[in-house]
């Protein structure tokens, strides 16, 4: 049996989700049987799986020790390079961070620096996050971009902000724009279908679906400037699929410079010239804790993509 006192970052979390976090080794069927058998209690009383936890609740789990997570390692996250986040915007709830080309968003188990560890280390040093005082919450990224793509990534400092930002993204109330250097000018709104090959980790864009896993895509492209055979193209995601912009531009004959998977290879470039450079929040309901972001726009003014294009 183990007991937990709910923190602010557990407030509003569904009881079943909390239990899954602290008992990751327990099969779901057995977990829900424990609810029925009154082996999971809140403040001394049986509660349903859908119960929403309140700060200060005493959660008691009369479950065998083998199903609980291993004792947490509270050693502070170390960033080998000593990197600090390049902050575009910060308040008590979220961070908007510039991610350069080559930096992973999450760990790939190769002991390389990654953005989420940089964020956790930064918040730990500021004493805004202490894993020893949390039951299950860890600061997390709300969106991600490819390792070879630069741009703005959103991180949540607390559970409420994480849940509310995920809702904003899910309901398409966050507009994302990208800049790319391409080999052809392209303008207009284009739709097609994207199919992902899990084996090669590559996607294919076609005018019609090729199988049941094909997904519709829509992207808006606008050429902002041209220099010889190269073009600075703004892309607006209407749908958000894996490698959508890179593959869609290639399908339209406007491959991205430096993109070794879909576009135009270049000896001086290790990654694609693609940048998630602008985020705009719109139509957020007042009951969302991040409603104060409504109408705000955040833009990178000095990205590597822009610099490279200006030097062409």
Secondary structure, DSSP 8 states (H G I E B T S, - for coil): -EEEE--GGGTT-BHHHHHHHHTTTS-HHHHHHHHHTT-EEETTEE--TT-B--TT-EEEE---GGGS------S----TT----EEEEE-SSEEEEEE-TT-BSS--SS---BHHHHHHHHHHHTTS--GGG-SS---EES----TT-EEEEEEESSHHHHHHHHHHHHTT-EEEEEEEEESS---EEEEEEEEEETTTTEEEEESS--STT-EEEEEEEEEEEEETTEEEEEEEESS--TTHHHHHHHHTT--BBT-TTTSB--TT-SS--EEEEEEEE----TTSTTGGGTT-EEE-SS-HHHHHHHH-
